[in-house]
């Protein structure tokens, strides 16, 4: 028995006679600070725990990266009390070690995988993890029997220059790819309400990415996944207006030559990896999946309402704590960068109240008498950004903000670039690595990566 079962969103279950490998389980609740929700909400942690428990097999869980639509804290904590028994977690080696430390504190065996290290799970199944650039993401090659599965999840493999190193690494372990799993929808803030054309282009770019990967890696079959979500907050619901569907992927002229390769799946759908050709040829399977997901996308959806406003005094305390934390971790570089005008103080307009604030690594948070601003967000979102090392990274994904043109967006990204450095474990404790990362990225900190 070598088979693959689609769980939900970016999660699949790969099974042999001895082992169950689960990849990126997010099956309930919201992600990214109440910014995303699952289109299909029929899955749950308890159902997945039950599936794993009744299998009677060795359980291994692999996480590609820390984003909350892949790594779900509630799933891990529930698993610890589910009575499942021994579970092994796999994660790529990182500087901050935050994920493996958390998993070990929950009582699990968490193994750090070196780049390109093939980890044998049984005599039929192995997995090899490859960190992708410096984004914190990773991709994996799974070998099961005589088949090779390449899971790119969210990795930005979107140019020939980015495809080449991926293929060079993968090709050392397999001569060909039988099954490619890849993202098909945009997955972050794309403009304000009026920027519909930008979101259309972002959706088209995702389809071009699939075409490039299909041409470059030449997989026998392709499973588009990791995009079965919707922006679920009142502050970001407009971002759903140009999102790709499976039908968009199937009917795009760019992908005409690859249409016969697509395998579309919905929760609990299973394919026999020992006979992929027979699985892909099943009549009506893709049509059923399209109908399923289109019905959910068009149907009514719950939208989360804004939370209580956070008082200015609390925001000021959080801002002071944040700037002290960033300046201390990065040897006062944010302070010095602001003095040198490499980073500008950030002008923020609070949604709902309309208050104008100025956030600085030198002076903290203050009220401004101005009508000009770089970005707009709720006090709830600003509080979240300042409290958490992953705060801005999360907000850049969930889209619960607005930017005032390209200049405002660049200022916003530059201002919170130090937070991303701290999140990834860089700072005075790793001076050589940090200096190299800083020099490499200084020109690019005004872009989302």
Backbone torsions as a table, in degrees:
resi	resn	phi	psi	omega
1	UNK	NA	104.5	172.1
2	UNK	-122.1	107.9	-174.4
3	UNK	-144.1	162.7	177.8
4	UNK	-124.3	130.8	176.6
5	UNK	-118.2	129.8	176.6
6	UNK	-80.4	128.5	-179.3
7	UNK	-94.3	-63.4	177.8
8	UNK	-177.4	149.9	174.1
9	UNK	50.8	-103.6	-177.8
10	UNK	-107.5	13.5	-172.7
11	UNK	-108.0	130.8	173.9
12	UNK	-131.2	158.0	178.0
13	UNK	-118.4	122.1	-179.7
14	UNK	-111.8	129.3	-167.4
15	UNK	-133.9	133.9	168.5
16	UNK	-115.6	-172.5	178.9
17	UNK	-67.0	-21.2	-174.6
18	UNK	-114.1	-23.3	-167.0
19	UNK	-135.3	144.7	168.6
20	UNK	-116.8	121.3	176.2
21	UNK	-107.6	118.9	178.0
22	UNK	-106.2	132.9	-178.9
23	UNK	-114.6	123.7	171.8
24	UNK	51.2	58.4	-178.8
25	UNK	-74.0	110.9	164.0
26	UNK	-127.6	112.4	-170.6
27	UNK	-128.5	-3.4	178.0
28	UNK	-159.4	161.7	177.3
29	UNK	77.9	-177.5	-179.7
30	UNK	-99.5	168.6	178.4
31	UNK	-131.5	163.0	174.9
32	UNK	55.6	57.6	175.2
33	UNK	53.4	55.4	178.8
34	UNK	58.2	35.9	179.8
35	UNK	-102.6	-27.9	179.7
36	UNK	-125.1	148.5	170.0
37	UNK	-135.7	155.7	178.4
38	UNK	-72.5	136.1	173.4
39	UNK	-63.2	-45.1	178.7
40	UNK	-99.6	111.8	-176.6
41	UNK	-105.6	26.7	179.2
42	UNK	-83.3	-13.1	-178.7
43	UNK	-91.8	162.4	179.4
44	UNK	-157.2	162.8	175.5
45	UNK	-59.2	-46.2	-176.6
46	UNK	-61.5	-40.0	178.3
47	UNK	-63.9	-40.0	179.5
48	UNK	-70.5	-40.2	175.2
49	UNK	-56.7	-43.4	-178.6
50	UNK	-63.7	-42.9	178.2
51	UNK	-59.3	-44.3	-178.7
52	UNK	-68.8	-39.9	-178.3
53	UNK	-64.6	-43.6	-176.5
54	UNK	-76.2	-13.0	178.7
55	UNK	-67.4	-31.7	-178.7
56	UNK	67.4	21.5	-175.4
57	UNK	-115.4	171.7	173.0
58	UNK	-65.0	133.7	-177.2
59	UNK	-110.7	125.1	176.9
60	UNK	-127.1	134.2	179.0
61	UNK	-121.8	126.2	179.9
62	UNK	-112.1	133.6	175.1
63	UNK	-113.2	133.6	178.8
64	UNK	-79.5	-39.0	179.7
65	UNK	-165.0	179.3	-168.0
66	UNK	-86.2	-7.5	-179.4
67	UNK	-55.3	143.1	-169.1
68	UNK	-75.6	-3.4	169.4
69	UNK	-90.4	5.6	175.3
70	UNK	-126.5	-52.2	179.0
71	UNK	-102.3	109.6	-173.1
72	UNK	-113.4	115.0	-177.3
73	UNK	-60.0	-41.7	-177.8
74	UNK	-63.7	-34.9	178.2
75	UNK	-64.9	-44.4	-178.5
76	UNK	-65.4	-45.0	-178.9
77	UNK	-65.5	-38.7	177.0
78	UNK	-67.7	-35.3	178.9
79	UNK	-63.3	-36.1	-178.2
80	UNK	-63.2	-26.5	-179.0
81	UNK	-110.9	14.6	-174.6
82	UNK	-86.5	-9.5	-177.7
83	UNK	74.8	19.7	-176.7
84	UNK	-72.6	-28.4	-177.0
85	UNK	98.7	-152.6	-175.1
86	UNK	-68.8	130.3	174.9
87	UNK	-134.6	135.3	177.8
88	UNK	-106.9	131.7	176.0
89	UNK	-106.2	143.2	176.3
90	UNK	-121.6	134.6	178.1
91	UNK	-151.0	147.5	-178.8
92	UNK	-71.4	154.9	-178.5
93	UNK	-69.1	129.1	-179.8
94	UNK	-129.1	161.9	180.0
95	UNK	-70.9	-40.4	-176.0
96	UNK	-79.9	-25.2	178.0
97	UNK	57.7	20.7	-174.5
98	UNK	-63.1	-41.9	-176.5
99	UNK	-67.9	-50.1	-177.1
100	UNK	-66.7	-34.1	176.6
101	UNK	-63.1	-44.8	178.5
102	UNK	-61.0	-46.1	-178.7
103	UNK	-62.0	-41.1	-180.0
104	UNK	-67.9	-34.3	177.4
105	UNK	-67.7	-22.4	175.1
106	UNK	-83.4	-1.3	176.2
107	UNK	94.8	12.6	-176.8
108	UNK	-98.5	156.4	170.0
109	UNK	-79.9	110.8	-178.8
110	UNK	-116.9	116.9	-176.1
111	UNK	-103.2	129.7	172.8
112	UNK	-85.9	125.7	-177.3
113	UNK	-100.4	127.8	174.9
114	UNK	-73.7	155.4	-179.3
115	UNK	-58.3	126.7	176.4
116	UNK	75.9	7.4	179.1
117	UNK	-81.8	117.2	179.0
118	UNK	-80.8	120.0	-178.4
119	UNK	-103.9	112.8	177.6
120	UNK	-78.0	127.6	179.9
121	UNK	-101.0	-33.4	167.9
122	UNK	-159.5	-171.1	-175.0
123	UNK	-74.0	-4.4	178.5
124	UNK	-113.8	-15.3	-166.0
125	UNK	-133.6	132.9	173.3
126	UNK	-144.9	160.4	177.9
127	UNK	-138.9	139.3	177.6
128	UNK	-126.5	128.4	-175.9
129	UNK	-105.9	140.9	178.4
130	UNK	-131.4	110.8	173.4
131	UNK	-59.1	141.5	-176.8
132	UNK	-103.1	111.5	179.7
133	UNK	48.3	-132.5	-178.7
134	UNK	-122.5	28.8	-175.6
135	UNK	-85.3	-10.2	-173.1
136	UNK	87.5	-7.9	179.4
137	UNK	-87.8	170.2	174.7
138	UNK	-152.7	160.6	173.2
139	UNK	-123.8	166.3	-173.3
140	UNK	-139.0	143.7	170.0
141	UNK	-107.3	121.7	177.6
142	UNK	-108.4	125.7	174.4
143	UNK	-108.3	123.4	-178.1
144	UNK	-135.5	114.6	-172.3
145	UNK	60.8	-127.4	178.7
146	UNK	-100.3	16.5	-177.4
147	UNK	-109.7	152.1	177.8
148	UNK	-125.5	125.8	-179.8
149	UNK	-114.5	127.7	177.8
150	UNK	-109.6	114.8	179.6
151	UNK	-103.1	104.6	178.8
152	UNK	-91.3	-10.9	-176.0
153	UNK	35.2	-116.8	-173.9
154	UNK	-95.4	3.3	-173.5
155	UNK	-59.4	135.0	-177.1
156	UNK	-80.5	71.0	176.4
157	UNK	-95.8	79.5	-167.6
158	UNK	-126.1	11.2	174.3
159	UNK	-141.5	158.3	175.6
160	UNK	-57.1	-34.5	-179.7
161	UNK	-67.1	-27.9	177.6
162	UNK	-89.1	-23.9	175.9
163	UNK	-71.3	-37.8	-172.1
164	UNK	-58.9	-50.9	179.6
165	UNK	-64.9	-31.4	176.6
166	UNK	-63.5	-49.6	-178.5
167	UNK	-64.5	-38.2	179.5
168	UNK	-60.6	-39.1	179.1
169	UNK	-71.4	-45.5	-177.1
170	UNK	-68.0	-38.7	-174.9
171	UNK	-64.7	-21.4	177.1
172	UNK	-68.3	-20.6	-176.4
173	UNK	-109.1	-19.1	-179.7
174	UNK	-151.0	141.9	178.2
175	UNK	-75.5	-19.8	-177.2
176	UNK	-155.4	164.1	179.0
177	UNK	-110.3	124.1	178.3
178	UNK	-85.0	-35.4	-174.4
179	UNK	-142.2	123.9	177.5
180	UNK	-109.1	128.2	174.7
181	UNK	-111.1	124.0	-173.7
182	UNK	-150.2	152.1	-179.8
183	UNK	-67.8	145.3	179.9
184	UNK	-125.7	-3.8	-180.0
185	UNK	-122.8	158.8	176.0
186	UNK	-71.4	152.9	-167.3
187	UNK	-142.0	41.9	177.1
188	UNK	-166.9	179.2	177.5
189	UNK	-61.9	128.6	175.6
190	UNK	-130.0	84.8	173.4
191	UNK	75.9	172.6	175.7
192	UNK	-84.8	-177.7	-176.6
193	UNK	-53.5	-41.0	-174.8
194	UNK	-75.9	-5.6	-173.9
195	UNK	-96.1	44.9	-178.8
196	UNK	-58.1	-39.8	-178.8
197	UNK	-61.9	-34.2	177.5
198	UNK	-65.2	-39.1	179.5
199	UNK	-71.1	-35.8	173.9
200	UNK	-60.0	-42.8	179.7
201	UNK	-67.5	-38.2	177.6
202	UNK	-63.2	-39.9	177.5
203	UNK	-64.4	-43.2	178.5
204	UNK	-64.1	-37.4	178.3
205	UNK	-62.2	-36.6	177.1
206	UNK	-63.4	-38.1	178.7
207	UNK	-70.7	-35.9	174.9
208	UNK	-64.0	-34.8	178.9
209	UNK	-63.0	-42.7	177.8
210	UNK	-62.0	-42.7	178.3
211	UNK	-59.3	-46.4	-179.9
212	UNK	-61.0	-47.0	-179.2
213	UNK	-64.0	-39.0	178.5
214	UNK	-65.1	-41.5	179.2
215	UNK	-68.1	-37.9	-172.8
216	UNK	-81.2	-46.1	-175.5
217	UNK	-91.4	-16.7	178.1
218	UNK	48.6	52.7	177.3
219	UNK	-70.0	151.9	175.2
220	UNK	-65.6	-40.4	-178.3
221	UNK	-141.1	157.7	-176.4
222	UNK	-131.5	130.1	172.1
223	UNK	-110.2	107.2	173.2
224	UNK	-74.1	129.2	-178.8
225	UNK	-153.3	-163.5	176.7
226	UNK	61.5	26.6	-179.6
227	UNK	-144.6	15.5	-176.6
228	UNK	-89.4	60.4	-176.4
229	UNK	-138.3	170.4	169.7
230	UNK	-137.7	153.0	174.3
231	UNK	-73.3	118.4	-160.5
232	UNK	-113.4	13.6	-179.9
233	UNK	-111.9	150.4	177.2
234	UNK	-56.3	-28.0	-176.8
235	UNK	-81.3	-13.1	-177.8
236	UNK	-131.5	7.3	-173.9
237	UNK	-59.9	-28.5	-179.8
238	UNK	-61.7	-22.1	-178.1
239	UNK	-68.4	-10.5	178.1
240	UNK	-77.3	-8.2	-165.0
241	UNK	-70.1	-18.9	-178.5
242	UNK	-127.5	14.9	-175.5
243	UNK	-64.1	143.9	178.1
244	UNK	-68.3	148.5	167.9
245	UNK	-115.1	169.4	175.2
246	UNK	-61.8	-34.4	178.0
247	UNK	-64.0	-38.7	176.6
248	UNK	-58.7	-41.5	178.8
249	UNK	-65.5	-47.0	-175.8
250	UNK	-65.0	-36.5	-171.7
251	UNK	-97.7	0.4	178.8
252	UNK	-69.8	129.4	-179.9
253	UNK	-61.5	-26.2	177.6
254	UNK	-60.6	-27.8	-172.4
255	UNK	-108.1	16.1	-178.5
256	UNK	-54.4	-43.7	-175.9
257	UNK	-70.8	-10.5	-175.2
258	UNK	-115.2	5.0	-173.9
259	UNK	-59.4	-35.8	-178.5
260	UNK	-72.5	-10.0	-179.1
261	UNK	-89.0	-16.0	-172.6
262	UNK	-75.4	135.6	169.3
263	UNK	-121.1	110.9	178.6
264	UNK	-95.5	138.1	-174.2
265	UNK	-133.8	153.3	172.5
266	UNK	-124.8	166.0	-176.5
267	UNK	-50.7	134.7	178.8
268	UNK	80.3	-5.3	173.4
269	UNK	-65.3	139.7	-176.8
270	UNK	-127.9	142.0	174.1
271	UNK	-124.2	145.3	178.8
272	UNK	-85.1	110.8	-177.8
273	UNK	-73.1	-16.8	177.0
274	UNK	-76.8	-17.1	-179.1
275	UNK	-142.6	66.3	-176.3
276	UNK	-60.7	-38.1	-178.7
277	UNK	-60.0	-43.0	179.1
278	UNK	-66.4	-40.2	179.8
279	UNK	-62.5	-47.5	-176.3
280	UNK	-67.3	-23.0	-176.2
281	UNK	-89.5	0.0	-178.4
282	UNK	-60.9	125.3	-176.4
283	UNK	-66.2	130.6	172.7
284	UNK	84.0	-7.1	-175.6
285	UNK	-62.4	-47.3	179.7
286	UNK	-64.6	-40.0	179.4
287	UNK	-62.3	-39.3	178.5
288	UNK	-62.7	-43.0	-179.9
289	UNK	-65.8	-42.1	178.3
290	UNK	-59.6	-47.4	179.2
291	UNK	-59.8	-42.8	180.0
292	UNK	-59.1	-53.1	-175.2
293	UNK	-71.8	-35.5	177.7
294	UNK	-65.3	-38.5	178.2
295	UNK	-61.7	-40.9	179.3
296	UNK	-70.1	-39.8	-178.6
297	UNK	-66.7	-34.9	-178.4
298	UNK	-85.9	-18.6	-175.4
299	UNK	-76.5	173.9	178.9
300	UNK	-65.3	143.7	-178.7
301	UNK	-134.3	142.5	175.9
302	UNK	-72.3	134.1	175.2
303	UNK	-115.8	134.8	-177.8
304	UNK	-81.4	133.3	180.0
305	UNK	-82.4	154.9	175.8
306	UNK	-58.8	144.4	177.9
307	UNK	-83.6	-179.3	179.1
308	UNK	-60.8	146.9	177.3
309	UNK	-70.0	151.1	179.3
310	UNK	-100.0	127.3	-177.8
311	UNK	-59.2	150.2	-179.3
312	UNK	-59.5	-36.4	179.5
313	UNK	-62.0	-40.2	178.9
314	UNK	-68.3	-41.3	177.7
315	UNK	-61.4	-38.5	179.9
316	UNK	-64.6	-41.7	177.0
317	UNK	-63.8	-42.9	178.5
318	UNK	-64.0	-39.2	179.7
319	UNK	-64.6	-41.5	178.4
320	UNK	-64.8	-41.5	177.7
321	UNK	-64.4	-40.4	-179.9
322	UNK	-64.2	-48.1	-176.3
323	UNK	-68.0	-34.9	175.7
324	UNK	-63.6	-43.0	-179.1
325	UNK	-62.9	-46.3	-178.7
326	UNK	-67.7	-43.8	180.0
327	UNK	-64.8	-39.5	179.5
328	UNK	-67.6	-44.8	-177.2
329	UNK	-66.7	-31.4	-174.9
330	UNK	-112.1	28.6	172.4
331	UNK	52.9	42.7	175.7
332	UNK	69.3	12.5	-179.5
333	UNK	-63.3	-41.6	177.0
334	UNK	-56.8	-43.2	176.9
335	UNK	-58.6	-48.1	-178.0
336	UNK	-68.6	-37.1	178.4
337	UNK	-64.9	-35.4	177.8
338	UNK	-70.4	-38.9	175.7
339	UNK	-60.4	-37.8	-178.5
340	UNK	-84.7	2.2	179.6
341	UNK	65.3	17.9	170.4
342	UNK	-70.9	-37.1	171.7
343	UNK	-114.2	133.4	175.2
344	UNK	-101.9	147.9	171.1
345	UNK	-54.6	147.2	-173.9
346	UNK	-97.1	127.9	177.3
347	UNK	-97.8	120.8	-172.3
348	UNK	-120.8	130.8	171.0
349	UNK	-102.6	123.2	179.7
350	UNK	-77.6	127.1	173.1
351	UNK	-60.4	151.9	175.3
352	UNK	77.4	-52.2	-179.5
353	UNK	-89.0	-27.8	-178.5
354	UNK	78.9	3.3	179.2
355	UNK	-62.7	144.2	178.5
356	UNK	-105.7	126.4	-176.9
357	UNK	-123.7	155.4	175.0
358	UNK	-123.2	123.5	-178.9
359	UNK	-112.0	126.8	-173.0
360	UNK	-136.7	144.5	173.4
361	UNK	-75.7	-10.9	-179.1
362	UNK	-98.5	-46.9	-172.4
363	UNK	-112.9	-7.6	-179.8
364	UNK	87.4	-143.7	-174.7
365	UNK	-106.8	135.0	178.2
366	UNK	-144.5	158.8	176.5
367	UNK	-84.1	137.3	-177.6
368	UNK	-115.3	141.1	174.8
369	UNK	-97.5	81.8	-175.6
370	UNK	-154.7	164.1	173.9
371	UNK	-109.9	-2.3	-177.7
372	UNK	-95.6	141.3	-179.9
373	UNK	-150.1	157.1	177.8
374	UNK	-91.1	-36.1	-177.7
375	UNK	-150.5	164.2	177.8
376	UNK	-132.5	136.9	175.6
377	UNK	-158.2	168.0	177.1
378	UNK	-76.3	160.2	175.6
379	UNK	-63.2	-31.2	177.0
380	UNK	-62.1	-45.1	179.6
381	UNK	-68.1	-42.1	178.7
382	UNK	-61.3	-41.4	176.9
383	UNK	-60.0	-43.1	179.9
384	UNK	-62.7	-43.6	-179.7
385	UNK	-61.0	-44.0	-175.8
386	UNK	-73.3	-29.1	-177.7
387	UNK	-75.5	-34.6	-166.5
388	UNK	-114.8	138.6	177.4
389	UNK	-62.0	-25.0	178.7
390	UNK	-99.2	14.1	-171.5
391	UNK	-61.6	-49.6	-178.9
392	UNK	-73.6	-36.8	177.0
393	UNK	-57.0	-43.7	177.8
394	UNK	-63.5	-43.4	-177.0
395	UNK	-69.2	-34.3	175.8
396	UNK	-62.7	-28.9	177.8
397	UNK	-83.9	-46.6	-172.6
398	UNK	-76.6	-16.5	173.6
399	UNK	72.5	21.2	-179.5
400	UNK	-87.8	52.6	176.6
401	UNK	-159.4	172.1	172.6
402	UNK	-130.7	149.8	177.1
403	UNK	-114.5	144.4	179.2
404	UNK	-91.9	78.6	178.1
405	UNK	73.5	-177.6	-177.8
406	UNK	-65.5	-36.8	179.9
407	UNK	-65.6	-44.0	177.6
408	UNK	-61.7	-40.7	179.4
409	UNK	-64.4	-42.3	178.6
410	UNK	-63.7	-41.6	179.6
411	UNK	-63.2	-42.3	179.4
412	UNK	-61.4	-47.5	-179.1
413	UNK	-65.8	-41.5	178.8
414	UNK	-63.8	-41.4	-175.4
415	UNK	-62.3	-41.8	-175.8
416	UNK	-95.3	7.2	174.4
417	UNK	-57.2	-40.7	177.0
418	UNK	-58.3	-34.4	178.5
419	UNK	-62.5	-40.3	178.5
420	UNK	-64.3	-36.8	177.3
421	UNK	-62.3	-45.5	-179.7
422	UNK	-64.5	-42.7	179.5
423	UNK	-56.4	-39.4	-176.6
424	UNK	-83.3	2.7	174.9
425	UNK	93.8	6.5	179.1
426	UNK	-82.7	157.8	179.5
427	UNK	152.6	-164.9	-174.5
428	UNK	-66.6	-20.1	178.2
429	UNK	-72.3	-20.1	177.7
430	UNK	-130.7	70.1	-169.4
431	UNK	-64.1	-41.6	-176.7
432	UNK	-69.5	-46.5	177.4
433	UNK	-62.2	-39.7	-177.7
434	UNK	-67.7	-42.2	179.3
435	UNK	-63.6	-41.3	179.8
436	UNK	-64.7	-43.1	178.6
437	UNK	-64.2	-41.7	-178.2
438	UNK	-63.9	-46.8	-179.0
439	UNK	-63.4	-38.3	-178.2
440	UNK	-68.4	-31.6	-171.3
441	UNK	-108.6	-0.7	-174.7
442	UNK	-57.7	-39.9	-178.6
443	UNK	-75.8	-16.9	-173.3
444	UNK	-107.7	4.1	-173.8
445	UNK	-71.5	-6.0	175.8
446	UNK	-87.3	4.6	-179.7
447	UNK	-116.3	151.8	167.7
448	UNK	-70.4	138.6	176.4
449	UNK	-125.3	NA	NA
